[in-house]
Amino acid sequence: MKSENWKTVRLGDVCILEKGKQIDTSLLDDSNPYRYINGGIKESGFFSDFNTEGESVLISEGGASCGYINYVNEKFWCGCHCYRLHDIKVFPKYLFHALKANQRRIMALRTGCAMPNIQKTTIQNFELNIHEKLETQKHIAAVLDKCTAVIAKHKQMLVKYDTLIKSRFIEMFGDIIQNTKNWELKIFTEIAKSRLGKMLDSKKQTGKEKYPYLANFNVQWFRFNLENLNEMDFSEADRIEFALKDGDLLVCEGGEVGRCAVWHNQIENCFFQKAVHRVRLNMDFVHPDYMAYWFKFRSDFNSFDDIVGSKATIAHLTGEKLKLLQIPVPPLALQNDFATFVQQIDKSKFAVQNSLHKTEILYKSLMQTYFG
């Protein structure tokens, strides 16, 4: 940013910031034509009128997402928890990207706990680097727009792949909560063995036999987050008791109850913590991929709610409750066909995820180059 064409400006010097207007939210209806944006990352509903033209830069003023930078192409209603930027003296889409590059710094300006917000004078005085030439601003905006469009396309493709698998699951197995295809029902203990992982006891940690382990947050739907795994001591006996092997299903006991993924020996000498169930299936009856999507189907339709406890308490799928679950068991050949389909889709997803990852790295690099 040392070029003579770059300068540091206050946001208030290149635009006017104005809050939107509150509405009677009882008037919101999905059939209305205009999005109602009131500080959240997404719209809060749809309204019958608009108060802001399209091609608008927004900064969330209050709430959990205050400081979030948004750009809206179409006409919409701007609520009172948004700053809309108008009379912009630079190319608007360029200003959006410049602010987006500084989003973390802007979010750090928030004050208050119960209802955090960013004061108008504070955001007006926020400084950022701006290129003075309009043509350069347009060029930078076009390059970054292309990157974000590719990223959005890849994410949409991943959602389509996930939807395709879910649709195939229902097509093949029906509604597994109501068991609409009348599959044979088996109690969980008839087809699987399970146990919770090792309890972390900080007082007993010596550091002499440290190994990585899977905690609840490491188990995501159908994948594992294996970056920066936590470690604790596992004795020789522990390493036998809490071992993982190919085909094990790891299921979250709390948090998002039932969230699970199939272990395929992604790394060696990895174990699991108490907040996670290791489900070891009898492969003569159940394929792990079928079981994983059985958990996902039940989770999507909130069918664990009557098992794990009321919403007023912290939900837990205890070992005792898990063992009492009734599982529809379709013919193994049908489950295997589904697993083959999942594996084929996963190959396509892997290619898209790799491309997405590379594009996101490029985008971050460009943002750093343009805005520092």
NORGISUL-V775431 format. One record per backbone hydrogen bond with DSSP energy under -0.5 kcal/mol. CO is the residue of the C=O (numbers start at 1). NH is the residue of the N-H. E is the energy in kcal/mol with one decimal. If there is no record, write none. Layout:
CO,NH,E
CO,NH,E
//
This chain:
3,6,-1.8
5,132,-3.1
7,9,-0.5
7,130,-3.0
9,128,-2.2
10,13,-1.5
10,14,-0.6
11,14,-1.5
11,15,-0.8
14,89,-2.9
16,86,-2.4
18,84,-3.3
23,25,-1.0
24,27,-2.3
25,28,-1.5
29,32,-2.1
34,47,-3.6
35,37,-0.7
35,77,-2.9
36,38,-0.6
36,44,-3.4
36,45,-0.6
37,79,-3.4
45,36,-2.7
46,29,-2.5
47,34,-2.2
52,76,-2.0
56,72,-2.4
57,85,-2.3
58,70,-2.4
59,83,-3.2
60,67,-2.2
61,118,-2.2
63,66,-1.7
65,68,-2.1
68,60,-2.5
70,58,-2.8
71,73,-0.5
72,55,-0.7
72,56,-2.4
75,35,-0.5
76,51,-1.6
76,52,-1.7
76,78,-0.6
77,37,-2.6
77,79,-0.6
78,21,-2.3
79,20,-1.2
79,82,-1.2
81,61,-2.9
81,62,-1.1
82,20,-1.3
82,84,-0.6
83,59,-2.4
84,18,-1.9
84,86,-0.5
85,57,-0.6
86,16,-2.8
91,94,-0.7
91,95,-2.1
92,96,-2.3
93,97,-1.9
94,98,-2.4
95,99,-2.6
96,100,-2.7
97,101,-2.2
98,102,-0.6
99,102,-0.9
100,103,-1.4
102,106,-2.3
103,107,-2.9
104,108,-1.5
106,109,-1.7
107,110,-1.4
111,117,-2.3
113,116,-0.6
116,63,-2.4
117,111,-2.7
117,119,-0.5
119,123,-2.1
120,124,-2.3
121,125,-1.5
123,126,-0.9
124,12,-2.8
126,11,-2.4
128,9,-2.6
130,7,-2.3
133,137,-2.1
134,138,-2.5
135,139,-2.1
136,140,-2.7
137,141,-2.4
138,142,-2.3
139,143,-2.3
140,144,-2.4
141,145,-2.5
142,146,-2.0
143,147,-1.8
144,148,-2.6
145,149,-2.2
146,150,-2.0
147,151,-2.5
148,152,-2.5
149,153,-2.2
150,154,-2.4
151,155,-2.3
152,156,-2.4
153,157,-2.1
154,158,-2.1
155,159,-2.0
156,160,-2.1
157,161,-2.2
158,162,-2.2
159,163,-2.5
160,164,-2.3
161,165,-2.0
162,166,-2.2
163,167,-2.6
164,168,-2.2
165,169,-2.4
166,170,-2.2
167,171,-2.4
168,172,-2.4
169,173,-2.9
170,174,-2.4
174,176,-1.0
175,179,-1.4
175,180,-1.6
179,182,-1.9
184,329,-3.2
186,327,-3.3
187,190,-2.5
187,191,-0.6
188,191,-1.6
188,192,-1.4
191,282,-3.3
193,280,-3.3
195,278,-3.0
198,274,-1.7
199,201,-0.7
200,202,-0.6
201,204,-1.6
202,205,-0.9
209,234,-2.5
211,232,-1.9
212,271,-2.0
213,215,-0.6
214,273,-2.6
215,218,-1.1
215,219,-0.7
216,219,-1.4
218,220,-0.8
218,225,-2.6
220,222,-0.6
220,223,-1.1
223,220,-2.2
224,226,-0.9
226,229,-0.6
230,213,-1.9
232,211,-2.3
235,239,-2.6
236,240,-0.9
237,241,-2.5
238,242,-3.4
240,243,-0.9
245,248,-2.3
248,250,-0.6
248,263,-3.4
249,251,-0.6
249,279,-3.4
250,261,-1.5
251,277,-3.4
252,258,-2.0
253,317,-3.6
254,256,-0.5
255,257,-1.5
256,259,-2.1
259,252,-2.8
260,222,-2.9
261,250,-2.6
263,247,-3.3
269,212,-0.5
271,214,-2.3
272,198,-2.1
273,197,-1.1
273,276,-1.7
275,253,-2.5
275,254,-0.6
276,197,-1.2
277,251,-2.4
277,279,-0.7
278,195,-1.2
278,280,-0.6
279,249,-2.8
279,281,-0.7
280,193,-2.2
281,283,-1.0
282,285,-2.3
282,286,-2.2
287,291,-2.1
288,292,-2.6
289,293,-2.0
290,294,-1.9
291,295,-2.0
292,296,-1.9
293,297,-2.6
294,298,-2.0
295,299,-2.4
296,300,-2.8
297,301,-1.4
298,303,-2.7
299,302,-1.8
302,305,-1.2
304,307,-1.8
304,308,-2.6
305,309,-0.9
308,316,-1.1
310,313,-1.5
315,255,-0.6
316,318,-1.0
318,322,-2.7
319,323,-2.1
320,324,-0.6
321,324,-0.8
322,325,-1.5
323,189,-1.0
325,188,-2.5
325,327,-0.5
326,328,-0.5
327,186,-2.2
328,330,-0.6
329,184,-0.6
331,334,-0.7
331,335,-1.9
332,336,-2.8
333,337,-1.9
334,338,-2.1
335,339,-2.6
336,340,-2.3
337,341,-2.0
338,342,-2.5
339,343,-2.4
340,344,-2.0
341,345,-2.3
342,346,-2.8
343,347,-1.6
344,348,-1.4
345,349,-2.8
346,350,-2.6
347,351,-1.6
348,352,-2.0
349,353,-3.2
350,354,-2.2
351,355,-2.0
352,356,-2.9
353,357,-2.6
354,358,-2.2
355,359,-2.3
356,360,-2.6
357,361,-2.0
358,362,-2.3
359,363,-2.7
360,364,-2.3
361,365,-2.2
362,366,-2.6
363,367,-2.5
364,368,-2.1
365,369,-2.3
366,370,-2.9
367,371,-2.5
368,372,-1.9
//
